[in-house]
Amino acid sequence: MRRWIPGAGALILGLLLTACGTTPHPSPSPRVSSSPLPSPSASQSPTPEASPSAAGATSCATSQLQATLTNGQGAAGSIIYSLQFQNVGQSSCTLFGNPGVSLVASQSGPQLGAAAIFVNHSEAVTVTLQPGATASATLQIAEAGNYPQSSCNEAPAAGLRVYPPGQTASLFVSQSGLQACRDSSAQLLQVGPVTG
């Protein structure tokens, strides 16, 4: 016959609760990649970080920038563009890091596919833009036709939604001829840091 020790039930219950734990698990960090375009199941892009200020200059606000897409050149299964940022404000400002970029159905429409992953992030430097000056980031867009229809669900894109580094307000860059994937896991984009 087994004897029950007073308080043993509470002790066992306490140990079980401790083992189950109530401490929240940290969420996985978004991935910064320096490798070629990943498969459509790749993780999301990192959150833009605040830009270190150069002496006397503040971080470029979205409102003082204009973005354009130029120099589309074909590469194996993708097109490489120069994503240009021009300071249209009245004072100098700085950019540091990778911009957030996604394909969109229209200027105010939904995002198509996954946002761009950041590549070469460790090579980021602070770029000071005088009024009227331009800096750029390299943007690679894989051809949606390279992906199986079952994991892409191809659709035309009206352009790009672009978040300058460290900013939460976006710019719309109109671009004809872009094809995207409706599937939110389809990873067509990768973007490098802004350079002078």
Wavefront OBJ file of the C-alpha trace (Angstrom):
o trace
v 0.000 0.000 0.000
v 1.369 3.424 -0.990
v 1.511 6.244 1.551
v 0.620 9.780 0.509
v 3.002 12.387 1.924
v 1.217 15.625 2.907
v 2.063 18.470 0.495
v 3.389 16.083 -2.184
v 0.454 16.850 -4.485
v 1.177 20.572 -4.366
v 4.873 19.937 -4.953
v 4.191 17.724 -7.998
v 1.691 20.252 -9.387
v 4.250 23.039 -8.911
v 6.945 21.055 -10.719
v 4.576 20.322 -13.621
v 3.637 23.998 -13.957
v 7.293 25.011 -13.861
v 8.128 22.445 -16.547
v 5.315 23.736 -18.781
v 6.498 27.267 -18.141
v 4.819 30.589 -18.725
v 7.899 32.411 -19.959
v 7.214 33.623 -23.514
v 9.518 32.321 -26.224
v 11.327 35.044 -28.152
v 10.017 35.447 -31.668
v 12.448 34.384 -34.368
v 14.591 37.185 -35.761
v 13.892 38.169 -39.346
v 16.613 36.954 -41.701
v 19.276 39.074 -43.329
v 20.751 37.172 -46.250
v 23.801 37.540 -48.427
v 23.007 34.483 -50.549
v 21.209 34.296 -53.907
v 17.440 34.497 -54.060
v 15.934 31.903 -51.726
v 13.075 29.575 -52.447
v 9.497 30.885 -52.154
v 9.339 29.655 -48.549
v 12.012 32.107 -47.330
v 11.433 34.258 -44.274
v 10.379 37.879 -44.233
v 12.730 40.828 -44.482
v 14.091 42.522 -41.391
v 12.572 45.639 -39.880
v 14.451 48.744 -41.055
v 16.765 50.143 -38.415
v 17.347 53.722 -37.416
v 20.076 55.494 -39.317
v 23.127 56.777 -37.465
v 23.303 60.533 -38.052
v 26.230 62.202 -39.742
v 27.446 65.398 -38.103
v 24.712 68.023 -38.413
v 22.390 65.902 -40.573
v 19.265 64.020 -39.590
v 17.800 60.847 -41.040
v 16.012 61.408 -44.368
v 12.246 61.498 -43.817
v 10.051 59.855 -46.432
v 8.476 63.255 -47.149
v 11.779 64.696 -48.369
v 12.577 61.827 -50.723
v 11.482 60.819 -54.207
v 12.089 57.237 -55.386
v 12.498 55.960 -58.939
v 13.479 52.658 -60.549
v 16.102 52.743 -63.312
v 18.527 50.625 -65.326
v 16.619 47.320 -65.461
v 19.106 44.680 -66.643
v 18.380 41.022 -67.148
v 20.242 38.430 -65.093
v 19.654 34.673 -64.838
v 15.899 34.468 -64.211
v 15.648 37.971 -62.757
v 16.008 41.684 -63.451
v 18.373 43.955 -61.514
v 17.341 47.579 -60.999
v 18.825 50.644 -59.379
v 16.349 51.994 -56.803
v 17.125 55.726 -56.646
v 16.394 58.060 -53.723
v 16.582 61.802 -54.431
v 16.560 64.402 -51.666
v 13.826 66.815 -52.780
v 13.902 68.652 -49.432
v 15.614 71.889 -48.446
v 18.236 70.440 -46.093
v 20.783 67.631 -46.098
v 19.862 64.302 -44.534
v 21.276 60.796 -44.162
v 20.324 57.298 -45.268
v 21.685 54.136 -43.670
v 20.786 50.522 -44.399
v 18.423 48.663 -46.706
v 15.058 50.056 -47.814
v 11.908 48.000 -47.334
v 10.461 47.019 -50.729
v 7.418 45.048 -51.853
v 5.430 44.576 -55.057
v 1.887 45.973 -54.943
v -1.271 45.641 -57.023
v -1.841 49.427 -57.080
v -0.639 52.594 -55.354
v -2.874 51.996 -52.349
v -3.529 48.331 -53.067
v -2.416 45.136 -51.343
v 1.097 43.753 -51.242
v 1.820 40.922 -53.679
v 4.167 38.190 -52.481
v 6.751 38.545 -49.717
v 8.649 41.752 -48.976
v 12.264 41.936 -50.130
v 14.922 40.246 -48.067
v 17.951 42.360 -47.150
v 21.288 41.370 -48.702
v 24.780 42.747 -48.005
v 23.386 44.447 -44.899
v 26.787 44.368 -43.178
v 28.159 46.627 -45.936
v 25.783 49.497 -45.104
v 27.356 52.925 -44.624
v 25.831 56.277 -43.777
v 25.146 58.256 -46.960
v 24.660 62.023 -46.649
v 22.322 63.499 -49.263
v 22.537 67.199 -50.003
v 19.366 68.795 -51.451
v 18.960 67.516 -55.016
v 21.469 64.680 -54.572
v 20.695 61.018 -55.246
v 21.679 57.701 -53.642
v 20.710 54.215 -54.759
v 20.173 50.626 -53.676
v 20.374 47.524 -55.877
v 17.040 45.720 -56.230
v 16.751 42.264 -57.767
v 13.333 41.000 -58.885
v 13.030 37.332 -59.850
v 10.683 36.477 -62.693
v 7.366 35.242 -61.331
v 7.174 32.761 -64.212
v 10.066 30.839 -62.629
v 7.797 29.750 -59.768
v 5.195 26.981 -59.935
v 1.696 28.400 -60.329
v 0.632 26.482 -57.212
v 3.101 28.443 -55.033
v 2.898 31.753 -56.902
v -0.541 32.546 -58.322
v 0.933 35.069 -60.774
v -0.536 38.569 -61.081
v 0.518 41.909 -62.604
v 2.009 44.490 -60.232
v 1.489 48.235 -60.668
v 4.784 49.038 -58.986
v 6.607 49.022 -55.673
v 5.894 50.147 -52.142
v 9.206 51.477 -50.799
v 10.112 52.329 -47.212
v 13.307 54.424 -47.016
v 15.735 53.022 -44.419
v 14.515 53.645 -40.870
v 11.128 55.067 -41.976
v 7.579 53.831 -41.413
v 5.942 55.915 -44.172
v 6.249 54.619 -47.723
v 6.670 55.873 -51.278
v 4.990 54.381 -54.342
v 7.132 53.745 -57.410
v 5.060 53.099 -60.534
v 6.605 50.546 -62.908
v 4.913 48.893 -65.857
v 5.571 45.321 -66.925
v 6.176 43.853 -63.459
v 4.755 40.408 -62.707
v 4.304 39.300 -59.108
v 2.926 36.411 -57.098
v -0.226 36.727 -55.010
v 1.013 34.031 -52.623
v 2.463 35.796 -49.551
v 5.283 33.254 -49.246
v 6.604 33.860 -52.788
v 10.010 35.540 -52.390
v 10.795 37.446 -55.602
v 12.693 40.419 -54.192
v 16.041 41.112 -52.588
v 17.510 44.539 -51.899
v 20.933 45.828 -50.909
v 21.837 48.815 -48.719
v 21.723 52.392 -49.957
v 25.034 53.609 -51.354
v 26.216 57.027 -52.501
l 1 2 3 4 5 6 7 8 9 10 11 12 13 14 15 16 17 18 19 20 21 22 23 24 25 26 27 28 29 30 31 32 33 34 35 36 37 38 39 40 41 42 43 44 45 46 47 48 49 50 51 52 53 54 55 56 57 58 59 60 61 62 63 64 65 66 67 68 69 70 71 72 73 74 75 76 77 78 79 80 81 82 83 84 85 86 87 88 89 90 91 92 93 94 95 96 97 98 99 100 101 102 103 104 105 106 107 108 109 110 111 112 113 114 115 116 117 118 119 120 121 122 123 124 125 126 127 128 129 130 131 132 133 134 135 136 137 138 139 140 141 142 143 144 145 146 147 148 149 150 151 152 153 154 155 156 157 158 159 160 161 162 163 164 165 166 167 168 169 170 171 172 173 174 175 176 177 178 179 180 181 182 183 184 185 186 187 188 189 190 191 192 193 194 195 196
